[in-house]
């Protein structure tokens, strides 16, 4: 039976879970994930786990935070004055926004606190600091 190798385009179903077993994402209720192994579209350890798998095979892998989305960094959390938001924008806890830097770059942030005068923004990836487990099923090699 064929085995997946670097350069192959594959279709997989997966469920990503946190260390406590809580699922943070799954593809099983919808369309499978399709990607080319080695195109660096996904976490490298996730892509590498597919190599050697045959269609129909199931595998569970663990990816430590350092190899997933990195450690959580307190210095990436900042509080800004609400007046810095455009008129009519009402930030809500959990909302994802793109924040602009003075140098023209933008960064994705999550609103973590909102008061009458301030908004706290977290630029860490939502899964930063988390060890991840993925249940993967290789459906096909395209």
Rosetta silent file (secondary structure, phi, psi, omega in degrees, C-alpha in Angstrom):
SEQUENCE: XXXXXXXXXXXXXXXXXXXXXXXXXXXXXXXXXXXXXXXXXXXXXXXXXXXXXXXXXXXXXXXXXXXXXXXXXXXXXXXXXXXXXXXXXXXXXXXXXXXXXXXXXXXXXXXXXXXXXXXXXXXXXXXXXXXXXXXXXXXXXX
SCORE:     score description
SCORE:     0.000 S_00000001
   1 L     0.000  146.713 -178.774    0.000    0.000    0.000 S_00000001
   2 L   -64.975  145.044  175.645    1.168    3.532   -0.765 S_00000001
   3 L  -121.306  142.030 -179.673    2.775    5.552    1.994 S_00000001
   4 L   -67.251  141.941  178.095    2.813    9.333    2.203 S_00000001
   5 L  -139.825  166.348  178.505    6.120   11.050    1.525 S_00000001
   6 L   -54.691  136.396 -179.206    7.456   14.596    1.302 S_00000001
   7 L    95.337  -17.426  178.097    5.981   16.368   -1.718 S_00000001
   8 L   -75.074  144.199  169.258    2.731   14.363   -1.677 S_00000001
   9 E   -93.133  128.440 -174.384   -0.586   16.163   -1.449 S_00000001
  10 E  -127.745  159.797  173.156   -2.677   14.445    1.195 S_00000001
  11 E  -121.951  129.278 -178.546   -6.137   14.680    2.717 S_00000001
  12 E  -134.719  153.632  163.367   -6.507   14.102    6.444 S_00000001
  13 E  -106.762  146.027 -179.825   -9.061   14.374    9.176 S_00000001
  14 E  -149.894  158.044  169.307   -7.726   15.494   12.522 S_00000001
  15 E  -130.707  125.001  176.686   -8.717   16.547   15.993 S_00000001
  16 E   -98.355  132.354 -177.707   -6.452   18.894   17.951 S_00000001
  17 E  -129.839  151.420  173.848   -6.608   18.680   21.739 S_00000001
  18 E   -82.736  172.883 -177.631   -5.064   20.517   24.676 S_00000001
  19 L   -58.344  -30.161  179.989   -3.186   18.728   27.468 S_00000001
  20 L   -83.544    2.681  178.315   -6.433   18.379   29.462 S_00000001
  21 L    92.526   -7.615  179.772   -8.081   16.575   26.527 S_00000001
  22 L   -70.271  128.806  178.900  -10.319   19.473   25.477 S_00000001
  23 E   -74.899  134.356  175.435  -10.623   19.674   21.683 S_00000001
  24 E  -105.968  -18.246  175.837   -9.726   23.051   20.175 S_00000001
  25 E  -165.902  146.215  173.834  -10.409   22.097   16.548 S_00000001
  26 E  -145.845  148.778  176.156  -11.546   19.176   14.456 S_00000001
  27 L  -102.358   -5.188 -170.445  -12.090   18.611   10.766 S_00000001
  28 L   -64.871  -22.958  179.845  -14.188   15.477   11.230 S_00000001
  29 L   -88.763   -3.455 -176.500  -17.536   17.288   11.003 S_00000001
  30 L  -139.715 -146.057 -179.407  -16.602   18.985    7.725 S_00000001
  31 L   -72.769  141.671  175.620  -14.177   18.898    4.861 S_00000001
  32 L   -67.207  160.327  176.025  -10.859   17.133    5.373 S_00000001
  33 E   -82.344  128.717  176.870   -7.657   19.144    5.466 S_00000001
  34 E  -117.618  131.170  179.960   -5.711   18.970    2.199 S_00000001
  35 E  -157.499  165.047  176.546   -2.068   20.039    2.027 S_00000001
  36 E  -102.583  124.063 -178.896    1.259   19.195    0.436 S_00000001
  37 L   -62.895  123.886  179.107    3.796   17.671    2.812 S_00000001
  38 L   101.143   -6.820  178.503    6.810   19.975    3.010 S_00000001
  39 L   -80.370   -0.622  176.755    5.076   23.175    1.876 S_00000001
  40 L    57.350   37.761  175.714    5.315   24.446    5.469 S_00000001
  41 L   -85.968  -21.762 -174.770    1.632   25.385    5.628 S_00000001
  42 L  -124.347  177.653  174.932    1.197   23.565    8.950 S_00000001
  43 L   -57.341  132.639 -177.931    3.194   22.838   12.073 S_00000001
  44 H   -54.247  -41.079 -179.768    6.334   20.961   10.954 S_00000001
  45 H   -65.329  -33.079  177.187    5.742   18.101   13.421 S_00000001
  46 H   -65.257  -48.935  179.383    2.196   17.669   12.089 S_00000001
  47 H   -60.455  -45.419 -178.556    3.460   17.428    8.508 S_00000001
  48 H   -62.734  -31.547 -178.912    6.268   15.047    9.487 S_00000001
  49 H   -64.668  -26.117 -177.796    3.812   12.763   11.283 S_00000001
  50 H   -75.489  -29.383 -178.413    2.029   12.047    7.992 S_00000001
  51 L   -59.404  128.193  179.845    5.201   10.733    6.322 S_00000001
  52 L    92.258  -10.266  178.384    5.078    6.953    6.198 S_00000001
  53 L   -78.986  150.295  175.282    1.346    6.734    6.866 S_00000001
  54 L  -107.994  151.802  177.523   -0.930    4.767    4.511 S_00000001
  55 L   -52.162  134.672 -178.292   -4.493    5.770    3.598 S_00000001
  56 L    93.854  -17.213 -177.796   -6.883    4.751    6.363 S_00000001
  57 L   -72.347  144.891  176.149   -4.160    4.748    9.027 S_00000001
  58 E  -112.010  146.127  179.054   -4.726    6.542   12.341 S_00000001
  59 E  -150.463  144.295  172.698   -2.012    8.159   14.452 S_00000001
  60 E  -116.002  129.870  178.405   -1.850   10.250   17.608 S_00000001
  61 E  -126.024  153.534  174.699    1.026   12.700   18.037 S_00000001
  62 E  -117.177  133.432  178.390    2.007   15.093   20.805 S_00000001
  63 E  -123.272  115.506  178.713    3.646   18.432   20.004 S_00000001
  64 L   -66.860  154.744 -176.974    5.166   20.396   22.905 S_00000001
  65 H   -49.795  -41.478 -177.937    4.437   24.126   23.065 S_00000001
  66 H   -61.865  -26.266 -179.321    7.986   25.017   21.983 S_00000001
  67 H  -102.320   -1.368  178.931    7.463   23.109   18.715 S_00000001
  68 L  -102.708  -98.320 -177.052    3.852   24.252   18.246 S_00000001
  69 L  -111.907   16.841  176.086    3.033   27.933   18.774 S_00000001
  70 L    80.677  176.173  178.881    5.777   28.781   21.263 S_00000001
  71 L   -78.807  159.287  175.935    5.648   29.832   24.868 S_00000001
  72 L   -78.264  133.258 -178.606    3.278   32.488   26.169 S_00000001
  73 L  -119.027  114.151  179.931    4.977   35.891   26.510 S_00000001
  74 H   -57.865  -30.943 -177.423    3.538   38.405   28.981 S_00000001
  75 H   -69.991   -8.369  176.982    5.268   41.247   27.124 S_00000001
  76 H   -90.896    7.166  177.196    2.941   40.645   24.145 S_00000001
  77 E  -106.477  128.957 -178.704   -0.026   41.823   26.240 S_00000001
  78 E  -138.676  152.101  176.644   -0.716   45.539   26.193 S_00000001
  79 E  -111.660  130.269 -178.958   -3.435   47.882   27.387 S_00000001
  80 E  -122.889  157.674  177.393   -4.515   50.717   25.112 S_00000001
  81 E   -73.020  138.761 -179.615   -6.894   53.621   25.511 S_00000001
  82 H   -59.126  -24.159 -179.455  -10.316   53.013   23.958 S_00000001
  83 H   -65.304  -14.694  178.604   -9.910   56.294   22.080 S_00000001
  84 H   -78.504   -9.128  177.271   -7.389   54.493   19.837 S_00000001
  85 L   -88.112  145.619  177.704  -10.224   52.461   18.331 S_00000001
  86 L   -60.533  150.642  178.085  -12.125   53.877   15.363 S_00000001
  87 L   -55.929  139.564  178.600  -15.513   55.412   16.176 S_00000001
  88 L    88.976  -14.838  177.723  -18.228   52.786   16.249 S_00000001
  89 L   -84.306  120.997 -179.260  -15.866   49.892   16.996 S_00000001
  90 L  -114.248   94.984 -178.123  -16.964   48.235   20.222 S_00000001
  91 L   -62.658  142.488  179.383  -14.294   45.713   21.282 S_00000001
  92 L  -127.601  145.313  178.361  -15.544   42.545   22.958 S_00000001
  93 L   -56.986  131.972 -179.457  -13.636   39.974   25.016 S_00000001
  94 L    92.801  -13.283 -179.490  -12.451   37.151   22.754 S_00000001
  95 L   -67.720  137.877  176.037  -12.658   39.250   19.599 S_00000001
  96 E   -99.086  131.978 -179.388   -9.740   38.864   17.158 S_00000001
  97 E  -132.337  161.162  170.107   -8.477   42.079   15.570 S_00000001
  98 E  -104.448  120.368 -179.031   -5.609   43.201   13.383 S_00000001
  99 E  -103.972  139.233  179.698   -3.627   45.942   15.115 S_00000001
 100 E   -93.252  142.728  173.812   -1.345   48.296   13.227 S_00000001
 101 L   -98.814  162.594  177.628    2.198   49.228   14.280 S_00000001
 102 L   -60.387  -27.828 -178.056    3.853   52.578   13.635 S_00000001
 103 L   -85.772    5.964  176.806    6.152   50.845   11.105 S_00000001
 104 L    95.615  -12.531  178.558    3.185   49.692    8.988 S_00000001
 105 L   -72.884  155.463  171.813    3.130   46.058   10.147 S_00000001
 106 E  -120.699  151.567  179.568   -0.056   44.488   11.406 S_00000001
 107 E  -137.639  139.509  177.112   -0.375   41.844   14.083 S_00000001
 108 E   -75.998  133.614  179.575   -3.341   39.677   15.070 S_00000001
 109 E  -132.693  158.438  175.274   -4.466   40.324   18.641 S_00000001
 110 E  -116.373  133.051  176.306   -7.179   39.020   20.938 S_00000001
 111 E   -75.355  121.856 -177.664   -9.210   41.334   23.157 S_00000001
 112 E  -111.242  -22.242  176.817   -8.835   39.981   26.702 S_00000001
 113 E  -148.744  146.061  177.986  -10.287   42.801   28.851 S_00000001
 114 E  -137.480  129.608  173.527  -12.534   45.778   28.190 S_00000001
 115 L  -126.535 -177.904  178.641  -13.292   48.686   30.538 S_00000001
 116 L   -61.737  -31.186 -173.651  -14.886   52.085   30.030 S_00000001
 117 L  -113.184  -22.995 -173.126  -11.469   53.603   29.295 S_00000001
 118 E  -132.117  159.630  174.280   -9.086   50.800   28.256 S_00000001
 119 E  -133.066  130.168  177.147   -8.833   47.644   26.162 S_00000001
 120 E   -97.492  129.388 -176.925   -6.280   44.900   26.842 S_00000001
 121 E  -118.687  137.150 -179.603   -4.887   43.199   23.737 S_00000001
 122 E  -116.965  116.773 -179.296   -2.933   39.928   23.623 S_00000001
 123 L   -91.735    2.351  173.906   -0.652   39.364   20.609 S_00000001
 124 L   -68.199  148.678  171.692    0.251   35.803   21.634 S_00000001
 125 L   -60.208  142.863 -179.309   -1.115   33.061   19.386 S_00000001
 126 L   -56.050  -23.006  179.488   -4.271   31.710   21.072 S_00000001
 127 L  -104.040   11.035  177.570   -2.505   28.343   21.524 S_00000001
 128 L   -59.663  138.326  177.985    0.814   29.785   22.776 S_00000001
 129 L    83.084    0.345 -176.854    2.117   27.924   25.814 S_00000001
 130 L  -103.281  132.279  167.969   -0.028   24.875   25.090 S_00000001
 131 L   -80.500  134.214 -173.386    1.219   21.335   24.530 S_00000001
 132 E  -116.159  147.817  173.290   -0.939   19.907   21.748 S_00000001
 133 E  -122.809  135.466  177.533   -2.142   16.423   20.836 S_00000001
 134 E  -123.514  128.189  168.093   -3.435   15.581   17.369 S_00000001
 135 E   -95.118  120.449 -173.077   -5.433   12.522   16.358 S_00000001
 136 E  -121.977  135.955  170.449   -4.786   12.178   12.630 S_00000001
 137 E  -124.093  120.772  174.960   -6.346    9.912   10.011 S_00000001
 138 E   -77.743  117.167 -179.324   -4.796    9.860    6.548 S_00000001
 139 E   -87.441  -45.154 -178.498   -7.724    9.640    4.157 S_00000001
 140 E  -161.046  157.275  169.796   -5.918    9.736    0.826 S_00000001
 141 E  -105.702  115.323 -171.633   -2.794   10.618   -1.061 S_00000001
 142 L   -77.134    0.000    0.000   -4.043   12.814   -3.905 S_00000001
